[in-house]
């Protein structure tokens, strides 16, 4: 089967054997997979002599279920998340904990971003917001856009900030009124957006040097508010500013509890819901539910659809300034 890899900074379509179906896993024939540009371009830039498989978001048809799988059936369309089981490949063998059934009326291309959806949901869970509280989302690429939409769907008071006017406009079209291209304008209008005490949390989805941005955001939050780093942002900031508000600076890692736990993923041993309410798999299910109920949409974020054989061009778009936001491979 074909799969997309990177080696020495190049994109290579490689031939691999069809994956073996393990107990607790399902065999999926991929119909679409979605690029996660932040993570995948880091792998491309850091690629060495050893080939590395790319991707962790996909959707496809279940062709076979492994022993012990009861809630997923052959013939179902499912969304899948999580490397090394999910990548850009024609066939995937995925732990049943990491798939979610996709209703017929949900666009499979939107469902293909299930991993990013779970990551967005988990970032908001790390912020631990309650009804009526507020959040500022900085960086409105596909992940930040998703976080802002989900925050709005949860009735949080939501503010967005990005230097690109097209990204700001997309969220304004979704009904978010406090989305800004200018930091100065956002700061001026912040009391109207989040109240006089400041925001409860700031979620950073941007990448690069973080000192100036994090220091600024420490002035946006309330006393004992939270800063959550979601993107590839360096964690340098002023201790004095942090101390002044006894702020929490947190990291959000991947899609939720279960990630990087071989027992949960490879062995497909779910956590009891009474002890771990939200796992990465349950976050994937929530992303699909939000799509199914029309509470979020990323149709306008999907700017490019490529065939599998056009992988080099698809990744090249992210090396240069373009209007590209979301990219999907069609199988």
Buried (B, 14 or more C-beta within 10 A) or exposed (E): BBBBBBBEEEBBBEEBEEBEBBEBBBBBBBBBBBBBBBBBBEBBEEBEEEBBBBBBBBBBBBEEBBEEBEEBEEEBBBBBBBBEBBBBBBBBBBBBBBBBBBEEEBBBBBBBBBBBBBBBBBBBBBBEBEEEBBBBBBBBBBBBBBBBBBBBBBEBBBBBBBEBEEBBEBBBEBEBEBBBBEBEEBBEBBEEBBBEEBBBBBBBBBBEEBEEBBBBBBEBBBEEBBBBBBBBBEEEBEEEBBEEBEBBBBEBBBBBBBBEBEEBBBBBBBBEEEEBEBBBBBBBBBBBBBBBEEEBEBEBBBBBBBEBEBBEEBBEBBEEEEEBBBBBBBB
